[in-house]
Amino acid sequence: MNFLLSSAGFNFGALDAGIFVAFILAVMLISVLKSRSAGNSSEDYFLAGRGLSWWLIGFSLIAANISAEQFVGMAGNAAQCTGLAIASFEWIAAITLVGVAFIFLPMFLRCGIYTIPEFLEYRYNKFARSLMSLFMMIILVGVSIAAVIYLGALTIDTLFHGYIILGCIEVNIYTASWALGILAAVYVFIGGLEACAWADLLQGSALILGGAVVMFYAFSEFDKTALTDMASTPQYLRPAAYQSGDDANMFSDVTQESPVMQKFMTIDADKLHMIRPLTDPNIVWTTLIFGIWIPNFYYWGLNQYIMQRTLGSKSLAEGQKGIVFAAAMKLIIPFIVVIPGILAFNMYHQDMAKEAMNDKLANAPTLETFDRLVAGTATATDNKNTVFSFDKDFACLQFAKASEIAKFNMGQMKQDVATFDAKFAEQVAAVQKFNADNKIDMEEVTINGLALQALNAEMIGAVKADKVTTLTVSKELIGYKYDSAFPLLIRNLPFAAGIAGFVLAALFGAIMSSLASMLNAASTIFTMDIYNEYINKNAAPKTQVTVGRICVLVFTVVACLIVPILADPKFGGLFKYIQEFQGYLSPGVLVVFLFGLCAKRVPGFAGAITILLSPVVYYATKILPQTSSMNYLNQMAITFGVLWVLMMVLTLVAPRKEALELPKNTDMDLQTSKGAAICGIIVVAVTTALYVYFW
């Protein structure tokens, strides 16, 4: 068994392997043993018999939420220009969770529902419930589950690519995807939600501790190499204070002897702010006003795979305490995910550049297509009418290749290639003027790279704007593979023996927790909202459990089959893609629920109409000239506003004749927790203080 190998600077010895395997086996064994009665009834399997305590709920919420999407995707965004601002998805979530505990949860538990879409049948009609169930199941399987599997597999592939396990299985992104999917499916297949909750208790604790360990080692390594690493960073990616070309005087305010936090706060000053300009690719300051709250309230309050563990709480008070406990833990996440991502770029940006060029799913196929078109050896699958896009990083790091590509693009557009030098000179002059106005002294190679990317972007923009053209824009060639930030930390940091095994087990466990929760939620929706309602209305409880288990297997296979599609770098990082894609559903669903709370006479048909129009309106914001260039969170905010007005109009035109009465669950203690309310206020105050400090 060639498992215990050391490669590419990553040491994974016998002790690491033993800890890793022991942790995963312990999680699976404990979760299965604790959920032995899960097959007795649908309530036991899908809602853990409605017997979850607050501490299980809290850890389960965190473990279900934090996975490769954060450790890989969010850390990658932090490594990019966005920095700490991406933490808004965590800190805004803390405030959101407090709202969910005292607004949404009482309403859901009072109705005694199994699924979030089920509430829509009581509030609107059965068609609204079915629509939300269908859309939510598609997003869970096709986006969330597949993306988390891919990001987890990316981590494993980065660390162990080419290793042979058991003498016959090569580790790559595809085999890693199937391994993750199968392991997660095993314990949720057997034990349902209760198995998920107990696994989450172990994995949630481990991921917080593991993230803290990585942060400690990252700071230790950064302390040794910070000044050298910054000197090797392209100038346009350095903080404004260090964009001078004079490396000798670049670090006048910090020295090797300076405390590590002073180095970090100084060198990464530009990334330690919550406010980002409108040019940021991930999150901009305007989204904090409204846009970011839409996916947050949808995700934490109306997302089945998150809310399912709160629907299984012993009482309203237990559920509220668990949610507020999770909110407090959310405040910690940026310190163990986002900050290590920032440090990763400081230390390993050269490795990120190598990962981008070597990635068989990113740059390599596009560059191979380009070379064949230039050489006249295009294959039947190559599109000869392609123009090639690249980012600033690629232009600066691969200037010669980028120049060749830009000239090729001019020829594809039937422009005179002889004018290339003149147009390039104009862009160089523009960059030099900007630098002079802002007193930036850049090296010639950086100026040329930025000018070349601007020239090519102008051509690509013209192709996209011309609706009649036969030209097709390629995937964007990238200079850095930012999503490799956290995997590179695990691979390169000098962990003591056994630490790498624990950290990898924590990350692996976090991924499995999220996958298991999503699989359990998707199977619950199909069983209770589709199978029970349209296929077999009189199904026995054990039949429902069997259907749920079959769904777990089917959904795992489907998600693993579509993983390669989500590996496309044109999504701009998987974390952004996951958040952006949810915009097709989240504004409409949030409008339907919130408006249903505010207006008791909203007509039943309004819910289905709003959910159906949500993806239409959101898509319109992406293609209309007035909104297409906006950040996706602002597009969600516009979609929300349009749909809210629509609901108002429908209610005024055709109001429900009698105020609706929702069902009441008399089998549960629905007393609000005063202690949770006080702690919730403290969480909101601490979150506000963090924003003030890092503003």
C-alpha positions as CSV (number, residue, x, y, z in Angstrom):
1,M,0.0,0.0,0.0
2,N,1.7,3.2,-1.2
3,F,-0.2,5.5,1.1
4,L,2.6,6.6,3.4
5,L,4.6,8.7,1.1
6,S,6.3,12.1,1.1
7,S,5.9,14.2,-2.0
8,A,6.2,17.8,-3.1
9,G,7.1,18.9,0.4
10,F,4.1,17.2,2.0
11,N,5.0,14.7,4.7
12,F,2.3,12.2,5.6
13,G,3.8,9.4,7.6
14,A,2.5,6.4,9.5
15,L,1.4,8.4,12.5
16,D,-0.5,10.9,10.3
17,A,-2.2,8.0,8.4
18,G,-3.1,6.3,11.7
19,I,-4.7,9.4,13.2
20,F,-6.5,10.2,10.0
21,V,-8.0,6.7,9.6
22,A,-8.8,6.4,13.3
23,F,-10.7,9.7,13.4
24,I,-12.8,8.8,10.3
25,L,-13.6,5.4,11.6
26,A,-14.5,6.8,15.0
27,V,-16.9,9.3,13.5
28,M,-18.6,6.7,11.4
29,L,-18.8,4.1,14.2
30,I,-20.2,6.6,16.8
31,S,-22.7,8.1,14.4
32,V,-24.1,4.7,13.4
33,L,-24.2,3.4,17.0
34,K,-26.0,6.5,18.3
35,S,-28.6,6.3,15.5
36,R,-29.5,2.6,15.6
37,S,-33.3,3.3,16.0
38,A,-33.3,5.6,12.9
39,G,-35.1,3.1,10.7
40,N,-38.1,2.7,13.0
41,S,-40.0,5.7,11.7
42,S,-39.8,8.6,9.2
43,E,-39.6,11.1,12.2
44,D,-36.7,9.1,13.7
45,Y,-34.8,9.0,10.3
46,F,-35.4,12.4,9.0
47,L,-35.7,14.5,12.2
48,A,-33.8,12.4,14.8
49,G,-37.1,11.8,16.6
50,R,-37.3,15.5,17.4
51,G,-35.0,14.9,20.3
52,L,-31.8,17.0,19.6
53,S,-30.2,19.0,22.4
54,W,-28.9,22.6,22.0
55,W,-25.2,21.6,22.0
56,L,-25.8,18.9,19.3
57,I,-27.7,21.4,17.2
58,G,-25.0,24.1,17.6
59,F,-22.1,21.9,16.5
60,S,-24.2,20.3,13.8
61,L,-25.1,23.6,12.3
62,I,-21.4,24.6,12.1
63,A,-20.2,21.3,10.8
64,A,-23.0,21.2,8.2
65,N,-22.0,24.6,7.1
66,I,-18.2,24.7,7.2
67,S,-16.6,22.4,4.7
68,A,-14.5,22.7,1.6
69,E,-16.6,25.6,0.4
70,Q,-15.0,27.7,3.2
71,F,-11.6,26.0,3.7
72,V,-11.0,26.0,-0.1
73,G,-13.3,28.5,-1.7
74,M,-13.4,31.2,1.0
75,A,-9.7,30.9,1.7
76,G,-9.1,31.2,-2.0
77,N,-11.1,34.5,-2.1
78,A,-9.1,35.7,0.8
79,A,-5.9,34.9,-1.0
80,Q,-7.1,36.9,-3.9
81,C,-7.6,40.7,-3.6
82,T,-10.7,40.4,-1.4
83,G,-8.9,39.5,1.8
84,L,-10.8,39.8,5.1
85,A,-13.9,41.3,3.5
86,I,-15.0,37.8,2.4
87,A,-15.5,37.2,6.2
88,S,-18.8,39.1,5.8
89,F,-20.4,35.8,4.8
90,E,-19.5,34.5,8.3
91,W,-20.0,37.6,10.4
92,I,-23.3,38.6,8.8
93,A,-24.4,35.0,9.2
94,A,-23.9,35.4,13.0
95,I,-26.5,38.2,13.1
96,T,-28.7,36.3,10.6
97,L,-28.7,33.3,12.9
98,V,-29.9,35.3,15.8
99,G,-32.8,36.5,13.6
100,V,-33.6,33.0,12.5
101,A,-33.7,31.8,16.1
102,F,-36.4,34.3,17.1
103,I,-38.3,34.9,13.8
104,F,-38.3,31.8,11.6
105,L,-37.8,28.9,14.1
106,P,-40.9,29.6,16.3
107,M,-43.1,29.7,13.2
108,F,-41.7,26.5,11.8
109,L,-41.9,24.5,15.1
110,R,-45.4,25.8,15.8
111,C,-46.5,24.2,12.5
112,G,-44.7,20.9,13.2
113,I,-43.3,20.6,9.6
114,Y,-40.7,18.1,8.3
115,T,-39.5,20.3,5.4
116,I,-39.2,24.0,4.8
117,P,-41.3,23.7,1.5
118,E,-44.0,22.1,3.5
119,F,-44.7,25.4,5.2
120,L,-45.6,26.9,1.9
121,E,-48.5,24.6,1.4
122,Y,-50.0,25.9,4.7
123,R,-49.3,29.5,3.8
124,Y,-50.0,29.5,0.1
125,N,-50.8,26.3,-1.7
126,K,-49.5,22.9,-2.7
127,F,-48.1,24.1,-6.0
128,A,-45.8,26.6,-4.2
129,R,-44.6,23.8,-2.0
130,S,-43.8,21.5,-4.9
131,L,-42.0,24.2,-6.8
132,M,-39.8,25.1,-3.9
133,S,-39.1,21.4,-3.3
134,L,-38.1,20.8,-6.9
135,F,-35.9,23.9,-7.2
136,M,-34.2,23.2,-3.8
137,M,-33.5,19.6,-4.6
138,I,-31.9,20.6,-7.9
139,I,-29.7,23.1,-6.2
140,L,-28.8,20.8,-3.4
141,V,-27.7,17.9,-5.7
142,G,-26.5,19.8,-8.8
143,V,-24.8,22.7,-7.1
144,S,-24.2,22.4,-3.4
145,I,-23.4,18.7,-3.1
146,A,-21.4,18.5,-6.3
147,A,-19.4,21.7,-5.5
148,V,-18.5,20.6,-2.0
149,I,-17.4,17.2,-3.3
150,Y,-15.3,18.9,-6.0
151,L,-13.6,21.3,-3.6
152,G,-12.9,18.5,-1.1
153,A,-11.5,16.4,-4.0
154,L,-9.4,19.4,-5.1
155,T,-7.7,19.4,-1.6
156,I,-7.0,15.7,-1.7
157,D,-5.7,15.9,-5.3
158,T,-3.4,18.8,-4.4
159,L,-1.9,16.8,-1.5
160,F,-1.8,13.3,-2.9
161,H,-2.0,13.6,-6.7
162,G,-0.5,10.5,-8.3
163,Y,-0.3,8.4,-5.1
164,I,-1.4,4.8,-5.5
165,I,-3.6,3.4,-2.7
166,L,-4.1,-0.4,-2.1
167,G,-1.8,-1.0,-5.1
168,C,-4.4,-0.1,-7.7
169,I,-6.3,3.2,-7.0
170,E,-4.6,6.3,-8.2
171,V,-5.4,9.5,-6.3
172,N,-6.8,12.2,-8.6
173,I,-9.7,14.6,-8.5
174,Y,-12.2,11.9,-9.8
175,T,-11.3,9.1,-7.5
176,A,-11.2,11.5,-4.6
177,S,-14.7,12.7,-5.5
178,W,-16.1,9.2,-5.4
179,A,-14.4,8.4,-2.1
180,L,-15.8,11.5,-0.4
181,G,-19.3,10.9,-1.8
182,I,-19.4,7.2,-0.8
183,L,-18.1,7.7,2.8
184,A,-20.6,10.5,3.5
185,A,-23.4,8.4,2.0
186,V,-22.6,5.4,4.2
187,Y,-23.5,6.8,7.6
188,V,-26.4,9.0,6.5
189,F,-27.8,6.0,4.6
190,I,-27.8,4.0,7.9
191,G,-28.6,6.6,10.5
192,G,-30.3,9.6,8.9
193,L,-30.3,13.0,10.7
194,E,-29.3,11.6,14.1
195,A,-26.2,10.0,12.6
196,C,-25.4,13.4,11.0
197,A,-25.8,15.2,14.3
198,W,-23.4,12.9,16.2
199,A,-20.9,12.9,13.4
200,D,-21.1,16.7,13.4
201,L,-20.4,17.0,17.1
202,L,-17.0,15.3,16.5
203,Q,-16.2,16.8,13.2
204,G,-17.4,20.3,14.2
205,S,-15.1,20.3,17.2
206,A,-12.2,18.9,15.1
207,L,-12.5,21.4,12.3
208,I,-12.3,24.4,14.6
209,L,-9.3,23.0,16.4
210,G,-7.7,21.9,13.1
211,G,-8.2,25.4,11.6
212,A,-6.7,27.0,14.7
213,V,-3.6,24.6,14.4
214,V,-3.2,25.6,10.7
215,M,-3.4,29.3,11.6
216,F,-0.8,28.9,14.3
217,Y,1.7,27.1,12.0
218,A,0.9,29.6,9.1
219,F,1.8,32.6,11.3
220,S,4.9,30.8,12.5
221,E,6.1,30.2,9.0
222,F,5.0,33.7,7.8
223,D,7.1,35.2,10.6
224,K,10.2,33.6,9.1
225,T,9.7,34.4,5.4
226,A,7.3,37.5,5.2
227,L,9.8,40.0,3.9
228,T,11.3,37.7,1.3
229,D,7.9,36.5,0.1
230,M,6.6,40.0,-0.3
231,A,9.6,41.1,-2.3
232,S,8.9,38.3,-4.8
233,T,5.2,39.3,-5.2
234,P,4.2,41.1,-8.4
235,Q,4.0,44.8,-7.6
236,Y,0.4,45.4,-8.6
237,L,-0.6,42.7,-6.0
238,R,1.4,44.3,-3.2
239,P,-0.2,46.6,-0.7
240,A,-0.1,50.2,-1.9
241,A,2.6,51.1,0.5
242,Y,4.9,48.5,-1.1
243,Q,4.4,49.0,-4.8
244,S,7.7,50.8,-5.2
245,G,10.2,49.1,-7.4
246,D,12.9,49.8,-4.9
247,D,12.9,46.5,-2.9
248,A,15.8,47.8,-0.7
249,N,13.6,50.4,0.9
250,M,10.3,48.6,0.6
251,F,10.0,47.5,4.2
252,S,11.2,50.6,6.0
253,D,8.5,50.2,8.7
254,V,8.9,46.5,9.5
255,T,12.0,44.4,10.0
256,Q,12.7,40.7,10.5
257,E,12.8,41.3,14.2
258,S,9.3,43.0,14.2
259,P,6.5,41.0,16.0
260,V,4.7,38.7,13.7
261,M,1.3,40.5,14.1
262,Q,3.0,43.8,13.3
263,K,4.4,42.2,10.1
264,F,1.0,40.8,9.2
265,M,-1.0,44.0,10.0
266,T,1.5,46.1,7.9
267,I,2.2,43.8,5.0
268,D,-1.4,42.8,4.5
269,A,-3.0,46.2,5.5
270,D,-4.8,46.4,2.2
271,K,-6.6,43.1,2.8
272,L,-7.7,43.7,6.4
273,H,-10.7,45.8,5.7
274,M,-14.4,44.9,5.4
275,I,-15.1,47.5,2.8
276,R,-14.1,46.6,-0.8
277,P,-14.3,48.8,-3.9
278,L,-16.8,48.2,-6.7
279,T,-14.0,46.5,-8.8
280,D,-13.6,43.6,-6.3
281,P,-14.6,40.3,-8.0
282,N,-16.1,38.8,-4.9
283,I,-17.8,41.2,-2.6
284,V,-18.2,45.1,-2.8
285,W,-19.2,47.6,-0.1
286,T,-22.7,48.2,-1.5
287,T,-23.6,44.5,-0.9
288,L,-23.3,45.0,2.9
289,I,-26.3,47.4,2.8
290,F,-28.8,44.8,1.5
291,G,-27.6,42.2,-1.0
292,I,-25.6,39.9,1.3
293,W,-28.5,39.6,3.7
294,I,-30.6,37.8,1.0
295,P,-28.5,34.6,0.6
296,N,-27.8,34.7,4.4
297,F,-31.4,34.6,5.5
298,Y,-32.2,32.1,2.7
299,Y,-29.3,29.8,3.7
300,W,-29.7,29.9,7.4
301,G,-33.5,30.3,7.7
302,L,-35.0,28.6,4.7
303,N,-32.4,26.1,3.6
304,Q,-33.6,22.5,4.3
305,Y,-30.1,21.0,5.0
306,I,-29.4,23.7,7.6
307,M,-32.8,24.0,9.2
308,Q,-33.4,20.3,9.4
309,R,-31.4,19.9,12.6
310,T,-33.4,22.7,14.2
311,L,-36.7,21.1,13.2
312,G,-35.5,18.1,15.1
313,S,-34.9,20.0,18.4
314,K,-36.5,18.9,21.7
315,S,-38.2,22.3,22.2
316,L,-38.2,25.8,20.9
317,A,-35.8,26.9,23.7
318,E,-33.3,24.1,22.8
319,G,-33.4,25.1,19.2
320,Q,-32.9,28.7,19.9
321,K,-30.0,28.0,22.3
322,G,-28.4,25.8,19.6
323,I,-28.7,28.4,16.9
324,V,-27.3,31.2,19.1
325,F,-24.4,28.9,20.1
326,A,-23.7,28.4,16.4
327,A,-23.9,32.1,15.8
328,A,-21.2,32.7,18.4
329,M,-18.9,30.1,16.8
330,K,-19.4,31.8,13.4
331,L,-17.4,34.7,14.8
332,I,-14.4,32.5,15.1
333,I,-14.4,31.0,11.5
334,P,-12.7,34.0,9.7
335,F,-9.8,33.7,12.0
336,I,-9.2,30.1,11.1
337,V,-10.1,30.2,7.4
338,V,-9.8,33.7,6.0
339,I,-6.6,34.8,7.7
340,P,-4.7,31.6,6.7
341,G,-5.9,32.2,3.1
342,I,-4.3,35.6,3.2
343,L,-1.1,34.2,4.7
344,A,-1.1,31.4,2.0
345,F,-0.8,34.0,-0.8
346,N,2.0,35.8,1.0
347,M,4.0,32.6,1.3
348,Y,3.0,30.4,-1.6
349,H,1.9,32.7,-4.5
350,Q,4.6,31.1,-6.7
351,D,3.1,27.7,-6.0
352,M,-0.3,29.0,-6.9
353,A,1.1,30.1,-10.2
354,K,2.5,26.7,-10.9
355,E,-0.9,25.1,-9.9
356,A,-2.7,27.3,-12.4
357,M,-0.4,26.4,-15.3
358,N,-0.4,22.6,-14.4
359,D,-4.1,22.3,-13.7
360,K,-5.6,19.8,-16.2
361,L,-9.0,21.3,-15.6
362,A,-8.0,25.0,-15.9
363,N,-5.3,26.5,-18.1
364,A,-3.8,23.4,-19.7
365,P,-6.8,22.5,-22.0
366,T,-7.3,26.1,-23.1
367,L,-3.6,26.6,-23.9
368,E,-3.5,23.3,-25.8
369,T,-6.4,24.4,-27.9
370,F,-4.7,27.7,-28.6
371,D,-1.5,26.1,-29.6
372,R,-3.3,23.8,-32.0
373,L,-5.2,26.7,-33.6
374,V,-1.9,28.6,-34.1
375,A,-0.2,25.6,-35.5
376,G,-3.1,24.7,-37.9
377,T,-3.6,21.3,-36.3
378,A,-7.0,21.9,-34.8
379,T,-9.0,18.8,-34.0
380,A,-12.7,18.2,-34.7
381,T,-13.6,19.3,-31.2
382,D,-11.7,22.6,-31.3
383,N,-13.7,25.7,-32.1
384,K,-11.7,27.6,-34.7
385,N,-13.7,30.8,-34.0
386,T,-12.4,31.2,-30.5
387,V,-10.8,34.2,-28.9
388,F,-8.9,33.8,-25.7
389,S,-9.4,35.7,-22.4
390,F,-6.8,36.0,-19.6
391,D,-6.6,37.8,-16.3
392,K,-4.0,40.3,-15.0
393,D,-2.1,37.6,-13.2
394,F,-1.7,35.6,-16.4
395,A,-0.6,38.6,-18.4
396,C,2.1,39.6,-15.8
397,L,3.4,36.1,-15.1
398,Q,3.2,34.7,-18.7
399,F,3.8,37.9,-20.7
400,A,5.2,36.3,-23.8
401,K,2.4,33.8,-24.2
402,A,-0.2,36.4,-23.4
403,S,1.2,38.7,-26.1
404,E,1.0,35.8,-28.6
405,I,-2.7,35.3,-27.6
406,A,-3.6,39.0,-27.9
407,K,-2.2,39.2,-31.4
408,F,-4.0,36.0,-32.3
409,N,-7.3,37.5,-31.0
410,M,-6.7,40.6,-33.2
411,G,-6.4,38.4,-36.2
412,Q,-9.6,36.4,-35.2
413,M,-11.5,39.8,-35.1
414,K,-10.2,40.7,-38.6
415,Q,-8.2,43.6,-37.2
416,D,-4.9,44.7,-38.6
417,V,-2.3,42.9,-36.4
418,A,0.3,45.4,-37.5
419,T,-1.4,48.0,-35.3
420,F,-0.8,45.8,-32.2
421,D,2.3,47.7,-31.1
422,A,0.6,51.1,-31.4
423,K,-2.4,50.0,-29.4
424,F,-0.3,48.3,-26.8
425,A,1.8,51.5,-26.5
426,E,-1.4,53.4,-25.8
427,Q,-2.3,51.1,-23.0
428,V,1.2,51.3,-21.5
429,A,1.0,55.1,-21.5
430,A,-2.4,54.9,-19.7
431,V,-0.9,52.6,-17.0
432,Q,2.1,54.9,-16.6
433,K,-0.1,57.9,-16.2
434,F,-2.1,56.1,-13.5
435,N,1.1,55.2,-11.7
436,A,2.4,58.7,-11.9
437,D,-0.9,60.2,-10.6
438,N,-0.8,57.8,-7.7
439,K,3.0,58.0,-7.1
440,I,3.5,54.3,-7.9
441,D,6.9,53.1,-9.2
442,M,6.3,49.8,-11.0
443,E,8.8,47.7,-12.9
444,E,8.5,47.5,-16.7
445,V,7.4,43.9,-16.7
446,T,4.4,44.7,-14.4
447,I,3.4,47.8,-16.5
448,N,3.5,45.8,-19.7
449,G,1.4,42.9,-18.2
450,L,-1.3,45.3,-17.0
451,A,-1.3,47.1,-20.3
452,L,-1.6,43.9,-22.3
453,Q,-4.5,42.6,-20.2
454,A,-6.3,45.9,-20.6
455,L,-5.8,45.7,-24.4
456,N,-7.1,42.1,-24.6
457,A,-10.0,42.8,-22.2
458,E,-11.0,45.6,-24.6
459,M,-11.1,43.1,-27.5
460,I,-13.0,40.5,-25.5
461,G,-15.5,43.1,-24.4
462,A,-16.1,44.0,-28.1
463,V,-16.7,40.4,-28.9
464,K,-19.2,39.9,-26.1
465,A,-21.0,43.1,-27.0
466,D,-21.4,42.1,-30.6
467,K,-24.4,39.8,-30.6
468,V,-24.0,39.0,-34.3
469,T,-20.4,37.8,-34.2
470,T,-19.5,34.1,-34.7
471,L,-16.6,34.3,-32.3
472,T,-16.7,32.5,-29.0
473,V,-14.8,33.6,-25.8
474,S,-12.7,30.8,-24.1
475,K,-12.4,30.1,-20.5
476,E,-10.4,32.8,-18.8
477,L,-6.7,31.8,-18.4
478,I,-5.6,32.4,-14.9
479,G,-2.3,33.3,-13.4
480,Y,-2.9,32.0,-9.9
481,K,-5.1,29.1,-8.8
482,Y,-6.4,30.9,-5.7
483,D,-8.5,27.9,-4.6
484,S,-5.3,26.0,-3.9
485,A,-4.5,28.3,-1.0
486,F,-5.6,26.1,1.9
487,P,-4.4,22.8,0.3
488,L,-1.0,24.4,-0.1
489,L,-0.9,25.4,3.6
490,I,-1.5,21.8,4.5
491,R,1.1,20.5,2.0
492,N,3.8,23.0,2.7
493,L,3.6,23.9,6.4
494,P,6.2,22.0,8.6
495,F,3.7,20.2,10.9
496,A,5.0,18.1,13.7
497,A,4.4,14.3,13.3
498,G,0.7,13.5,13.5
499,I,-0.5,17.1,13.1
500,A,-1.0,16.8,9.3
501,G,-3.1,13.7,9.8
502,F,-5.3,15.4,12.4
503,V,-5.7,18.6,10.2
504,L,-6.5,16.5,7.1
505,A,-9.0,14.4,9.1
506,A,-10.7,17.6,10.4
507,L,-11.0,19.0,6.9
508,F,-12.1,15.6,5.5
509,G,-14.6,15.3,8.3
510,A,-16.0,18.8,7.7
511,I,-16.5,17.9,4.1
512,M,-18.3,14.6,5.0
513,S,-20.5,16.5,7.5
514,S,-21.7,18.9,4.9
515,L,-22.2,16.2,2.3
516,A,-24.1,14.0,4.7
517,S,-26.4,16.9,5.8
518,M,-27.1,17.8,2.2
519,L,-27.8,14.2,1.2
520,N,-30.1,13.8,4.2
521,A,-32.0,17.1,3.3
522,A,-32.4,16.2,-0.4
523,S,-33.7,12.8,0.5
524,T,-36.1,14.3,3.0
525,I,-37.5,16.7,0.5
526,F,-38.0,14.1,-2.2
527,T,-39.6,11.6,0.2
528,M,-41.9,13.9,2.1
529,D,-42.7,16.6,-0.6
530,I,-42.7,14.5,-3.8
531,Y,-42.9,10.8,-3.1
532,N,-45.4,11.2,-0.2
533,E,-47.5,13.7,-2.1
534,Y,-47.6,12.5,-5.6
535,I,-46.3,8.9,-5.8
536,N,-47.5,7.0,-2.7
537,K,-49.7,9.1,-0.4
538,N,-50.3,6.2,2.0
539,A,-46.7,5.0,2.3
540,A,-45.9,3.4,5.6
541,P,-43.2,5.0,7.8
542,K,-40.7,2.3,7.0
543,T,-41.4,2.6,3.3
544,Q,-40.6,6.3,3.6
545,V,-37.3,5.5,5.3
546,T,-36.4,3.1,2.5
547,V,-37.2,5.7,-0.2
548,G,-35.0,8.2,1.7
549,R,-32.1,5.8,1.8
550,I,-32.4,5.0,-2.0
551,C,-32.4,8.8,-2.6
552,V,-29.1,9.1,-0.7
553,L,-27.4,6.6,-3.0
554,V,-28.9,8.1,-6.2
555,F,-28.1,11.7,-5.3
556,T,-24.5,10.7,-4.4
557,V,-24.0,9.1,-7.8
558,V,-25.5,12.1,-9.7
559,A,-23.4,14.7,-7.8
560,C,-20.2,12.8,-8.4
561,L,-21.0,12.5,-12.2
562,I,-21.4,16.3,-12.5
563,V,-18.3,17.2,-10.5
564,P,-16.1,17.7,-13.6
565,I,-18.5,20.3,-14.9
566,L,-18.1,22.4,-11.8
567,A,-14.3,22.3,-12.1
568,D,-14.5,25.0,-14.8
569,P,-12.5,28.1,-13.7
570,K,-14.8,30.5,-15.5
571,F,-17.0,30.5,-12.4
572,G,-14.4,32.7,-10.8
573,G,-13.8,30.5,-7.8
574,L,-16.2,27.9,-6.5
575,F,-17.2,29.8,-3.4
576,K,-18.4,32.7,-5.5
577,Y,-20.2,30.3,-7.9
578,I,-22.1,28.5,-5.2
579,Q,-23.2,31.8,-3.7
580,E,-24.1,33.3,-7.1
581,F,-26.1,30.3,-8.4
582,Q,-28.3,30.3,-5.3
583,G,-29.4,33.8,-6.5
584,Y,-31.8,32.1,-8.9
585,L,-33.9,30.8,-6.0
586,S,-33.1,32.7,-2.8
587,P,-34.6,36.1,-3.5
588,G,-38.0,34.7,-4.5
589,V,-38.1,32.2,-1.6
590,L,-37.2,34.9,0.9
591,V,-39.8,37.3,-0.5
592,V,-42.5,34.6,-0.3
593,F,-41.7,33.7,3.4
594,L,-41.2,37.3,4.6
595,F,-44.2,38.7,2.8
596,G,-46.3,35.8,4.1
597,L,-45.3,36.8,7.6
598,C,-46.2,40.4,7.1
599,A,-49.4,40.2,5.0
600,K,-51.9,37.6,6.2
601,R,-54.2,38.2,3.2
602,V,-51.6,37.5,0.5
603,P,-53.3,35.2,-2.1
604,G,-52.4,31.6,-2.3
605,F,-51.3,31.8,-6.0
606,A,-48.8,34.6,-5.3
607,G,-46.3,32.2,-3.7
608,A,-45.9,30.0,-6.8
609,I,-45.8,33.0,-9.2
610,T,-43.1,34.7,-7.2
611,I,-40.9,31.5,-7.0
612,L,-41.3,30.9,-10.8
613,L,-40.4,34.5,-11.6
614,S,-37.4,34.6,-9.3
615,P,-34.9,33.0,-11.7
616,V,-36.4,35.0,-14.6
617,V,-35.9,38.3,-12.9
618,Y,-32.4,37.4,-11.6
619,Y,-31.3,36.3,-15.0
620,A,-32.6,39.6,-16.4
621,T,-30.3,41.5,-14.0
622,K,-27.4,39.5,-15.6
623,I,-28.1,40.4,-19.2
624,L,-29.6,43.9,-19.0
625,P,-26.9,46.6,-19.7
626,Q,-28.0,48.6,-16.7
627,T,-27.4,45.8,-14.2
628,S,-25.1,43.2,-15.9
629,S,-21.9,44.7,-14.6
630,M,-23.1,44.8,-11.0
631,N,-21.9,42.4,-8.2
632,Y,-24.1,39.4,-8.1
633,L,-25.2,40.3,-4.5
634,N,-26.5,43.6,-5.8
635,Q,-28.3,41.7,-8.5
636,M,-30.0,39.6,-5.8
637,A,-31.1,42.8,-4.0
638,I,-32.7,44.1,-7.2
639,T,-34.4,40.8,-7.8
640,F,-35.7,40.8,-4.2
641,G,-37.1,44.4,-4.6
642,V,-38.9,43.6,-7.9
643,L,-40.5,40.5,-6.4
644,W,-41.5,42.3,-3.2
645,V,-43.4,44.9,-5.3
646,L,-45.0,42.1,-7.3
647,M,-46.3,40.5,-4.1
648,M,-47.7,43.8,-3.0
649,V,-49.5,44.3,-6.3
650,L,-51.0,40.8,-6.2
651,T,-52.2,41.2,-2.6
652,L,-53.8,44.5,-3.4
653,V,-55.5,43.2,-6.6
654,A,-56.6,39.8,-5.3
655,P,-56.4,39.7,-1.5
656,R,-57.3,36.5,0.4
657,K,-60.9,36.9,1.7
658,E,-60.1,35.5,5.1
659,A,-57.0,35.7,7.1
660,L,-55.1,32.4,7.1
661,E,-54.8,30.2,10.2
662,L,-51.6,28.1,10.4
663,P,-51.6,24.7,12.1
664,K,-50.4,24.5,15.7
665,N,-48.1,21.8,17.1
666,T,-49.3,20.9,20.6
667,D,-46.7,18.2,21.2
668,M,-43.7,20.5,21.8
669,D,-42.7,23.1,24.4
670,L,-42.8,26.4,22.4
671,Q,-41.6,28.6,25.2
672,T,-38.9,31.1,24.1
673,S,-35.5,31.0,25.8
674,K,-34.6,34.2,27.6
675,G,-31.0,33.1,28.0
676,A,-30.7,32.6,24.3
677,A,-32.1,36.1,23.7
678,I,-29.5,37.7,25.9
679,C,-26.7,35.8,24.3
680,G,-28.1,36.7,20.9
681,I,-27.8,40.4,21.8
682,I,-24.2,39.8,22.9
683,V,-23.4,38.1,19.5
684,V,-24.8,41.0,17.6
685,A,-22.8,43.5,19.7
686,V,-19.6,41.6,19.2
687,T,-20.2,41.3,15.4
688,T,-20.8,45.1,15.2
689,A,-17.5,45.7,17.1
690,L,-15.6,43.5,14.7
691,Y,-16.9,45.6,11.8
692,V,-16.0,48.8,13.5
693,Y,-12.5,47.6,14.1
694,F,-11.8,46.2,10.6
695,W,-13.9,48.8,8.7
